[in-house]
Amino acid sequence: MTDRSDHATASGGSELTRAKVRSALLFLAPMLVVLFLVAGWPLIRTIWFSFTDASLTNIGEYNFIGFDNFYNSEWGGLLSDPDWWRAVWNTLRFAVISVSIETVLGLIVALALNVQFPGRGWVRAAILIPWAIPTIVSAKMWSWMLHDQFGMLNDLGMRLGMLAEPVAWTASPDTAMMAVIMVDVWKTTPFMALLILAGLQMLPSDCYEAARVDGIHPVRVFFRVTLPLVYPALMVAVIFRALDALRIFDLIYVLTSNSKDTMTMSVYARQQLVDFQDVGYGSAASTMLFLIIAGLTIAYITLGKVKLGGDVR
């Protein structure tokens, strides 16, 4: 009798689970259709064009050329183009440096904003202003501030004796990437701080009360309690920011245009598609950009899950 009741309960539970799955799929169907039309179809078309010789002058008359846009024994192809590999290196360097700095600064800002002090709400609102400004607007604003002739930073540096002469921050190969990273850190650190702060707000207070009673040093509490507990939120923040950094376009294009010293994969693809009107070759660059970002994201998430699983065990 007991076996029959257990079987009936299990059967009812599985039926309820299937009903929930069907309901979830039903509610998600419209979103999935729209997502396919908005993102999936253009992606498929881009991948298809990467295997053709299409251009803006003969967009309706193109031929399938296989992997020639990626590699060709006669004229090289994308994988033999030193400008492409320089763009890959610039993108990875920008992403690693900017995201690392933003993560550290965002964590510091989030810890400061998590403390009770008068006017905390106003400070939280004010610190989000750089992130709320549209990227094009902030990039144009900083391009004027970094101008070598009448930029505010050069004028301030010379008045304080820190600079002997004006510096072309975004035009010089020695300082262009540093200037772009500085602007990106200024703009995106509040975003990192906001996500990390949300994770800090969810931490249980009893752990800190016990640590305070035991007289444990705050530095040890941070590394032994706060950091492990906030790690999932920190991972989400890093993933979101890394995705933005790997496909960076507008900030770099406004500040340095098509300069090879700061050209990223997105800027390179845009140059091939628009300036050179080579749809096939530009689509190949866009496809490689997609594959690189997807590969790095999957690897990061997979390694993160392994570590989280190890912590749980």
C-alpha contacts under 8 A as a table, 3 or more apart, distances in Angstrom:
res1	aa1	res2	aa2	distance
1	M	4	R	5.23
1	M	5	S	6.37
2	T	5	S	5.17
2	T	6	D	6.13
3	D	6	D	5.08
3	D	7	H	6.03
4	R	7	H	5.02
4	R	8	A	6.07
5	S	8	A	4.99
5	S	9	T	6.05
6	D	9	T	5.02
6	D	10	A	6.11
7	H	10	A	5.10
7	H	11	S	5.98
8	A	11	S	5.00
8	A	12	G	6.01
9	T	12	G	5.09
9	T	13	G	6.08
10	A	13	G	4.99
10	A	14	S	6.13
11	S	14	S	5.20
11	S	15	E	6.14
12	G	15	E	5.08
12	G	16	L	6.11
13	G	16	L	5.04
13	G	17	T	6.17
14	S	17	T	4.95
14	S	18	R	6.20
15	E	18	R	5.11
15	E	19	A	6.16
16	L	19	A	5.01
16	L	20	K	6.23
17	T	20	K	5.08
17	T	21	V	6.25
18	R	21	V	5.02
18	R	22	R	6.15
19	A	22	R	5.10
19	A	23	S	6.16
20	K	23	S	5.07
20	K	24	A	6.07
21	V	24	A	5.04
21	V	25	L	6.15
22	R	25	L	5.16
22	R	26	L	6.09
23	S	26	L	4.99
23	S	27	F	6.24
24	A	27	F	5.23
24	A	28	L	6.06
25	L	28	L	4.98
25	L	29	A	5.85
26	L	29	A	5.33
26	L	30	P	7.94
27	F	30	P	6.90
27	F	31	M	7.90
28	L	31	M	5.36
28	L	32	L	6.12
29	A	32	L	5.08
29	A	33	V	6.19
30	P	33	V	5.17
30	P	34	V	6.27
31	M	34	V	5.17
31	M	35	L	5.97
32	L	35	L	4.95
32	L	36	F	6.07
33	V	36	F	5.17
33	V	37	L	6.31
34	V	37	L	5.11
34	V	38	V	6.03
35	L	38	V	5.17
35	L	39	A	5.61
35	L	40	G	6.60
36	F	39	A	5.41
36	F	40	G	4.17
36	F	41	W	5.92
37	L	40	G	5.91
37	L	41	W	5.42
37	L	42	P	7.66
38	V	41	W	6.70
38	V	42	P	7.02
39	A	42	P	5.70
39	A	43	L	6.17
40	G	43	L	5.16
40	G	44	I	6.20
41	W	44	I	5.09
41	W	45	R	6.18
42	P	45	R	5.03
42	P	46	T	6.04
43	L	46	T	5.07
43	L	47	I	6.24
44	I	47	I	5.18
44	I	48	W	6.17
45	R	48	W	4.98
45	R	49	F	6.13
46	T	49	F	5.15
46	T	50	S	6.29
46	T	283	S	5.39
46	T	284	A	7.83
46	T	286	S	7.46
46	T	287	T	6.95
47	I	50	S	5.18
47	I	51	F	7.17
47	I	283	S	6.61
47	I	284	A	7.08
47	I	287	T	5.85
48	W	51	F	5.65
48	W	52	T	7.16
49	F	52	T	5.11
49	F	53	D	7.56
49	F	54	A	6.70
49	F	279	V	6.95
49	F	280	G	5.14
49	F	283	S	5.94
49	F	284	A	7.55
50	S	53	D	7.86
50	S	69	N	6.70
50	S	279	V	7.69
50	S	280	G	4.70
50	S	281	Y	6.18
50	S	282	G	7.36
50	S	283	S	4.65
50	S	284	A	4.24
50	S	285	A	7.93
50	S	287	T	7.17
51	F	64	F	5.89
51	F	65	I	5.66
51	F	66	G	4.88
51	F	67	F	5.93
51	F	68	D	7.31
51	F	69	N	6.71
51	F	280	G	6.65
51	F	284	A	7.38
52	T	62	Y	6.40
52	T	63	N	5.41
52	T	64	F	4.38
52	T	65	I	5.12
52	T	66	G	6.84
52	T	69	N	7.77
52	T	280	G	5.35
53	D	62	Y	5.61
53	D	63	N	5.75
53	D	64	F	6.77
53	D	65	I	6.59
53	D	69	N	7.97
53	D	278	D	7.80
53	D	279	V	7.39
53	D	280	G	5.01
53	D	281	Y	7.42
54	A	58	N	6.29
54	A	59	I	5.46
54	A	60	G	7.86
54	A	61	E	7.18
54	A	62	Y	4.82
54	A	63	N	7.12
54	A	278	D	6.70
54	A	279	V	5.28
54	A	280	G	4.90
55	S	58	N	5.36
55	S	59	I	5.35
55	S	62	Y	7.75
55	S	277	Q	5.62
55	S	278	D	4.52
55	S	279	V	4.51
55	S	280	G	6.39
56	L	59	I	5.20
56	L	277	Q	5.24
56	L	278	D	6.61
56	L	279	V	6.38
57	T	277	Q	7.47
58	N	61	E	5.13
58	N	62	Y	6.54
59	I	62	Y	6.48
59	I	279	V	7.96
65	I	68	D	5.95
65	I	69	N	7.82
66	G	69	N	7.67
67	F	70	F	5.30
67	F	71	Y	6.11
67	F	72	N	7.48
68	D	71	Y	5.03
68	D	72	N	4.80
68	D	77	G	6.31
69	N	72	N	6.93
69	N	77	G	5.06
69	N	78	L	6.02
69	N	280	G	7.02
69	N	281	Y	5.49
69	N	284	A	6.29
70	F	77	G	4.93
70	F	78	L	4.63
70	F	79	L	5.63
70	F	281	Y	7.93
70	F	284	A	6.52
71	Y	76	G	5.58
71	Y	77	G	4.22
71	Y	78	L	6.05
71	Y	79	L	5.78
71	Y	80	S	6.76
72	N	75	W	5.77
72	N	76	G	4.67
72	N	77	G	5.16
73	S	76	G	5.60
76	G	79	L	7.29
76	G	80	S	5.07
76	G	81	D	6.86
77	G	80	S	5.50
77	G	81	D	6.38
78	L	81	D	5.17
78	L	84	W	6.68
78	L	281	Y	7.51
78	L	284	A	7.46
78	L	285	A	7.08
79	L	84	W	7.37
79	L	85	W	7.64
81	D	84	W	5.36
81	D	85	W	6.72
82	P	85	W	5.17
82	P	86	R	6.09
83	D	86	R	5.01
83	D	87	A	6.16
83	D	260	K	7.37
84	W	87	A	4.99
84	W	88	V	6.26
84	W	265	M	7.17
84	W	268	Y	7.07
85	W	88	V	4.87
85	W	89	W	6.14
86	R	89	W	5.04
86	R	90	N	6.06
86	R	260	K	7.64
86	R	263	M	7.78
87	A	90	N	5.01
87	A	91	T	6.08
87	A	260	K	7.49
87	A	262	T	7.48
87	A	263	M	5.32
87	A	264	T	4.46
87	A	265	M	5.13
87	A	268	Y	6.82
88	V	91	T	5.15
88	V	92	L	6.23
88	V	264	T	6.39
88	V	265	M	5.80
89	W	92	L	5.23
89	W	93	R	5.98
90	N	93	R	5.16
90	N	94	F	5.96
90	N	261	D	7.59
90	N	262	T	6.04
90	N	263	M	6.59
90	N	264	T	5.68
91	T	94	F	5.16
91	T	95	A	6.04
91	T	245	A	7.66
91	T	246	L	5.98
91	T	247	R	7.91
91	T	248	I	7.82
91	T	263	M	7.76
91	T	264	T	4.92
91	T	265	M	6.47
92	L	95	A	5.07
92	L	96	V	6.02
92	L	246	L	6.88
93	R	96	V	5.35
93	R	97	I	6.07
94	F	97	I	5.49
94	F	98	S	5.80
94	F	177	M	7.60
94	F	181	I	6.69
94	F	245	A	7.18
94	F	246	L	7.99
95	A	98	S	5.44
95	A	99	V	5.73
95	A	242	A	6.31
95	A	245	A	4.97
95	A	246	L	5.83
96	V	99	V	5.51
96	V	100	S	5.94
97	I	100	S	5.27
97	I	101	I	6.22
97	I	181	I	7.63
98	S	101	I	5.29
98	S	102	E	6.00
98	S	181	I	5.76
98	S	182	M	7.99
98	S	184	D	7.03
98	S	185	V	6.15
98	S	245	A	7.80
99	V	102	E	5.02
99	V	103	T	5.91
99	V	238	V	7.02
99	V	241	R	6.62
99	V	242	A	6.42
99	V	245	A	7.46
100	S	103	T	5.20
100	S	104	V	6.41
101	I	104	V	5.34
101	I	105	L	6.12
101	I	185	V	7.10
102	E	105	L	5.15
102	E	106	G	5.55
102	E	185	V	5.77
102	E	188	T	7.00
102	E	189	T	4.92
102	E	192	M	6.71
103	T	106	G	5.04
103	T	107	L	6.00
103	T	189	T	7.35
103	T	192	M	6.39
103	T	193	A	7.98
103	T	238	V	7.06
104	V	107	L	5.24
104	V	108	I	6.34
105	L	108	I	5.07
105	L	109	V	6.11
105	L	189	T	6.58
105	L	193	A	7.73
106	G	109	V	5.11
106	G	110	A	5.95
106	G	189	T	5.31
106	G	190	P	6.51
106	G	191	F	7.73
106	G	192	M	5.03
106	G	193	A	4.06
106	G	194	L	7.84
106	G	196	I	7.25
107	L	110	A	5.06
107	L	111	L	6.12
107	L	192	M	7.51
107	L	193	A	5.96
107	L	196	I	6.46
107	L	197	L	7.97
108	I	111	L	5.22
108	I	112	A	6.28
108	I	193	A	7.88
109	V	112	A	5.08
109	V	113	L	6.13
109	V	193	A	5.91
110	A	113	L	5.08
110	A	114	N	6.04
110	A	193	A	4.87
110	A	194	L	6.91
110	A	196	I	6.13
110	A	197	L	4.84
110	A	200	L	7.82
111	L	114	N	5.09
111	L	115	V	6.86
111	L	197	L	7.18
111	L	200	L	7.81
112	A	115	V	5.65
113	L	116	Q	7.63
113	L	120	R	6.82
113	L	123	V	7.90
113	L	124	R	6.85
113	L	197	L	7.48
114	N	197	L	6.75
114	N	200	L	7.16
114	N	201	Q	7.33
116	Q	120	R	6.96
117	F	120	R	5.69
119	G	122	W	5.38
119	G	123	V	6.40
120	R	123	V	5.10
120	R	124	R	6.14
121	G	124	R	5.13
121	G	125	A	6.30
122	W	125	A	5.14
122	W	126	A	6.08
123	V	126	A	5.03
123	V	127	I	6.06
124	R	127	I	5.44
124	R	128	L	6.80
125	A	128	L	5.59
125	A	129	I	7.26
126	A	129	I	5.59
127	I	130	P	7.04
127	I	190	P	6.22
128	L	131	W	5.42
128	L	132	A	6.18
128	L	190	P	5.46
128	L	191	F	7.34
129	I	132	A	5.01
129	I	133	I	6.34
130	P	133	I	5.47
130	P	138	S	7.86
130	P	186	W	6.94
130	P	187	K	4.90
130	P	188	T	7.42
130	P	190	P	7.26
131	W	134	P	7.65
131	W	187	K	5.07
131	W	188	T	5.68
131	W	189	T	7.78
131	W	190	P	6.08
131	W	191	F	6.36
133	I	137	V	6.73
133	I	138	S	6.27
134	P	137	V	5.33
134	P	138	S	6.28
135	T	138	S	5.18
135	T	139	A	5.90
135	T	250	D	7.00
135	T	251	L	6.39
136	I	139	A	5.12
136	I	140	K	6.11
136	I	250	D	6.48
136	I	251	L	6.63
136	I	254	V	7.17
137	V	140	K	5.23
137	V	141	M	6.10
138	S	141	M	4.95
138	S	142	W	6.12
138	S	187	K	7.88
139	A	142	W	5.18
139	A	143	S	6.07
139	A	183	V	7.55
139	A	251	L	5.58
139	A	254	V	6.23
139	A	255	L	6.34
140	K	143	S	4.98
140	K	144	W	6.53
140	K	254	V	6.65
140	K	255	L	7.19
141	M	144	W	5.48
141	M	145	M	6.45
142	W	145	M	4.79
142	W	146	L	5.93
142	W	183	V	7.19
142	W	255	L	7.95
143	S	146	L	5.16
143	S	147	H	6.08
143	S	170	T	7.78
143	S	254	V	7.81
143	S	255	L	5.77
144	W	147	H	5.12
144	W	150	F	7.69
144	W	151	G	5.64
144	W	152	M	7.79
145	M	150	F	7.80
145	M	151	G	4.34
145	M	152	M	4.92
145	M	153	L	5.93
146	L	151	G	5.03
146	L	152	M	6.84
146	L	153	L	6.01
146	L	154	N	7.02
146	L	168	A	7.37
146	L	169	W	6.01
146	L	170	T	7.18
147	H	150	F	5.83
147	H	151	G	4.23
147	H	152	M	7.73
147	H	154	N	7.60
147	H	168	A	6.47
147	H	169	W	7.14
147	H	170	T	7.86
148	D	151	G	5.85
148	D	154	N	6.59
148	D	166	P	5.36
148	D	167	V	5.28
148	D	168	A	4.56
148	D	169	W	6.92
149	Q	154	N	7.87
149	Q	166	P	6.76
150	F	154	N	7.55
150	F	155	D	7.24
151	G	154	N	5.63
151	G	155	D	6.44
152	M	155	D	5.12
152	M	156	L	6.03
153	L	156	L	5.10
153	L	157	G	5.97
154	N	157	G	5.06
154	N	158	M	6.12
154	N	163	L	7.36
154	N	165	E	7.94
154	N	166	P	5.45
154	N	167	V	6.63
155	D	158	M	5.30
155	D	159	R	6.19
155	D	166	P	7.63
156	L	159	R	5.13
156	L	160	L	6.21
157	G	160	L	5.24
157	G	161	G	6.13
157	G	162	M	4.96
157	G	163	L	5.21
158	M	161	G	4.96
158	M	162	M	5.86
158	M	163	L	4.79
158	M	164	A	6.24
158	M	165	E	6.86
158	M	166	P	7.55
159	R	162	M	7.68
160	L	163	L	7.76
161	G	164	A	6.88
163	L	166	P	6.97
168	A	171	A	5.30
168	A	172	S	5.74
168	A	175	T	7.92
169	W	172	S	5.95
169	W	175	T	5.35
169	W	176	A	5.60
169	W	179	A	6.22
170	T	173	P	7.93
170	T	175	T	6.54
170	T	176	A	4.25
170	T	177	M	7.61
170	T	179	A	6.35
170	T	180	V	7.59
170	T	255	L	6.41
170	T	256	T	5.88
171	A	175	T	7.68
171	A	176	A	6.00
171	A	256	T	6.84
172	S	175	T	5.54
172	S	176	A	5.65
173	P	176	A	5.53
173	P	177	M	7.57
173	P	261	D	5.90
174	D	177	M	7.57
174	D	178	M	7.93
175	T	178	M	5.17
175	T	179	A	6.03
176	A	179	A	5.19
176	A	180	V	6.32
176	A	256	T	7.41
176	A	261	D	7.33
176	A	262	T	6.84
177	M	180	V	5.08
177	M	181	I	6.14
177	M	261	D	7.34
177	M	262	T	5.79
178	M	181	I	5.17
178	M	182	M	6.12
179	A	182	M	5.06
179	A	183	V	6.32
180	V	183	V	5.26
180	V	184	D	6.19
180	V	251	L	7.47
180	V	252	I	6.54
180	V	255	L	7.25
181	I	184	D	5.02
181	I	185	V	6.03
182	M	185	V	5.18
182	M	186	W	6.24
183	V	186	W	5.10
183	V	187	K	6.27
184	D	187	K	5.15
184	D	188	T	5.94
184	D	251	L	7.69
185	V	188	T	5.39
185	V	189	T	5.55
186	W	189	T	6.08
187	K	190	P	6.99
188	T	191	F	5.26
188	T	192	M	6.71
189	T	192	M	5.18
189	T	193	A	6.17
190	P	193	A	4.90
190	P	194	L	6.02
191	F	194	L	5.14
191	F	195	L	6.47
192	M	195	L	5.36
192	M	196	I	6.18
192	M	237	A	5.88
192	M	238	V	7.74
192	M	241	R	7.61
193	A	196	I	5.17
193	A	197	L	5.81
194	L	197	L	5.09
194	L	198	A	6.27
195	L	198	A	5.21
195	L	199	G	6.64
195	L	233	A	6.82
195	L	234	L	7.54
195	L	237	A	5.96
196	I	199	G	5.10
196	I	200	L	6.30
196	I	230	V	7.36
196	I	233	A	5.93
196	I	234	L	5.85
196	I	237	A	6.99
197	L	200	L	4.92
197	L	201	Q	6.18
198	A	201	Q	5.23
198	A	202	M	6.79
198	A	233	A	7.82
199	G	202	M	5.39
199	G	203	L	6.92
199	G	230	V	5.74
199	G	233	A	5.34
199	G	234	L	7.79
200	L	203	L	5.44
200	L	226	T	7.93
200	L	230	V	6.27
203	L	226	T	7.97
203	L	229	L	7.01
203	L	230	V	7.56
204	P	207	C	6.40
204	P	208	Y	7.87
205	S	208	Y	5.44
205	S	209	E	6.36
206	D	209	E	4.97
206	D	210	A	6.13
207	C	210	A	5.25
207	C	211	A	6.25
207	C	225	V	7.55
208	Y	211	A	4.97
208	Y	212	R	6.03
208	Y	221	V	7.66
209	E	212	R	5.04
209	E	213	V	6.22
210	A	213	V	5.13
210	A	214	D	6.21
211	A	214	D	5.09
211	A	215	G	6.14
211	A	216	I	5.41
211	A	221	V	7.06
212	R	215	G	5.08
212	R	216	I	6.23
213	V	216	I	7.89
216	I	220	R	6.83
216	I	221	V	6.72
217	H	220	R	5.42
217	H	221	V	6.36
218	P	221	V	4.88
218	P	222	F	6.16
219	V	222	F	5.13
219	V	223	F	6.50
220	R	223	F	5.26
220	R	224	R	5.78
220	R	225	V	7.89
221	V	224	R	5.21
221	V	225	V	5.24
221	V	226	T	6.54
222	F	225	V	5.57
222	F	226	T	4.68
222	F	227	L	5.87
223	F	226	T	6.24
223	F	227	L	5.36
223	F	228	P	7.27
224	R	227	L	6.68
224	R	228	P	6.69
225	V	228	P	5.83
225	V	229	L	6.26
226	T	229	L	5.33
226	T	230	V	6.01
227	L	230	V	5.25
227	L	231	Y	5.86
228	P	231	Y	5.18
229	L	232	P	7.29
230	V	233	A	5.52
230	V	234	L	6.16
231	Y	234	L	4.88
231	Y	235	M	6.08
232	P	235	M	5.08
232	P	236	V	6.40
233	A	236	V	5.14
233	A	237	A	6.27
234	L	237	A	5.12
234	L	238	V	6.20
235	M	238	V	5.11
235	M	239	I	6.13
235	M	304	G	7.63
236	V	239	I	5.16
236	V	240	F	6.22
237	A	240	F	5.30
237	A	241	R	6.11
238	V	241	R	5.14
238	V	242	A	5.81
239	I	242	A	5.10
239	I	243	L	6.19
239	I	297	T	7.30
239	I	300	Y	7.89
240	F	243	L	5.36
240	F	244	D	6.56
241	R	244	D	5.15
241	R	245	A	6.13
242	A	245	A	4.96
242	A	246	L	6.03
243	L	246	L	5.35
243	L	247	R	6.53
243	L	293	I	7.15
243	L	297	T	7.63
244	D	247	R	5.48
244	D	248	I	5.99
245	A	248	I	5.04
246	L	293	I	6.71
247	R	264	T	7.98
247	R	265	M	7.29
247	R	266	S	5.99
247	R	289	L	7.84
247	R	293	I	7.94
248	I	251	L	6.99
248	I	252	I	7.16
248	I	264	T	7.21
248	I	266	S	6.64
249	F	252	I	5.63
249	F	253	Y	5.90
249	F	264	T	7.22
249	F	266	S	5.63
249	F	267	V	5.80
250	D	253	Y	5.14
250	D	254	V	6.02
251	L	254	V	5.47
251	L	255	L	6.22
252	I	255	L	5.20
252	I	256	T	5.66
252	I	257	S	6.65
252	I	262	T	7.08
252	I	263	M	7.40
252	I	264	T	7.94
253	Y	256	T	5.47
253	Y	257	S	4.12
253	Y	258	N	6.62
253	Y	263	M	7.99
253	Y	267	V	6.81
254	V	257	S	5.63
256	T	259	S	5.80
256	T	262	T	7.06
257	S	263	M	7.96
258	N	262	T	7.89
258	N	263	M	6.11
258	N	267	V	7.02
258	N	268	Y	7.90
258	N	271	Q	7.61
259	S	262	T	5.81
259	S	263	M	5.74
260	K	263	M	4.92
263	M	267	V	5.77
263	M	268	Y	6.38
264	T	267	V	5.22
264	T	268	Y	6.11
265	M	268	Y	5.01
265	M	269	A	6.14
265	M	285	A	7.37
265	M	286	S	7.81
265	M	289	L	6.38
266	S	269	A	5.15
266	S	270	R	6.17
266	S	286	S	7.24
266	S	289	L	7.37
267	V	270	R	5.06
267	V	271	Q	6.15
268	Y	271	Q	5.11
268	Y	272	Q	6.42
268	Y	285	A	7.54
269	A	272	Q	5.25
269	A	273	L	6.16
269	A	282	G	4.97
269	A	283	S	7.24
269	A	285	A	5.34
269	A	286	S	5.79
270	R	273	L	5.09
270	R	274	V	5.78
270	R	275	D	7.47
270	R	282	G	6.98
271	Q	274	V	5.48
271	Q	275	D	4.97
271	Q	276	F	6.40
271	Q	282	G	7.71
272	Q	275	D	5.94
272	Q	276	F	4.94
272	Q	277	Q	6.16
272	Q	278	D	5.58
272	Q	279	V	7.23
272	Q	281	Y	6.69
272	Q	282	G	4.75
273	L	276	F	6.07
273	L	277	Q	4.84
273	L	278	D	5.17
273	L	279	V	5.15
273	L	281	Y	7.56
273	L	282	G	4.79
273	L	283	S	7.41
274	V	277	Q	4.90
274	V	278	D	7.48
278	D	281	Y	5.58
278	D	282	G	5.90
279	V	282	G	5.10
279	V	283	S	5.78
280	G	283	S	5.12
280	G	284	A	6.26
281	Y	284	A	5.00
281	Y	285	A	6.43
282	G	285	A	5.07
282	G	286	S	6.23
283	S	286	S	4.88
283	S	287	T	6.00
284	A	287	T	5.02
284	A	288	M	6.21
285	A	288	M	5.15
285	A	289	L	6.16
286	S	289	L	4.96
286	S	290	F	6.23
287	T	290	F	5.07
287	T	291	L	6.22
288	M	291	L	5.04
288	M	292	I	6.05
289	L	292	I	5.25
289	L	293	I	6.18
290	F	293	I	5.30
290	F	294	A	5.98
291	L	294	A	5.09
291	L	295	G	5.93
292	I	295	G	5.15
292	I	296	L	6.13
293	I	296	L	5.27
293	I	297	T	6.00
294	A	297	T	5.16
294	A	298	I	6.08
295	G	298	I	5.27
295	G	299	A	6.12
296	L	299	A	5.11
296	L	300	Y	6.07
297	T	300	Y	5.10
297	T	301	I	6.12
298	I	301	I	5.21
298	I	302	T	5.95
299	A	302	T	5.13
299	A	303	L	6.10
300	Y	303	L	5.28
300	Y	304	G	6.05
301	I	304	G	4.99
301	I	305	K	6.14
302	T	305	K	5.19
302	T	306	V	6.30
303	L	306	V	5.11
303	L	307	K	6.32
304	G	307	K	5.20
304	G	308	L	6.15
305	K	308	L	5.01
305	K	309	G	5.93
306	V	309	G	5.09
306	V	310	G	6.15
307	K	310	G	5.01
307	K	311	D	6.23
308	L	311	D	5.05
308	L	312	V	6.31
309	G	312	V	5.15
309	G	313	R	6.29
310	G	313	R	5.19
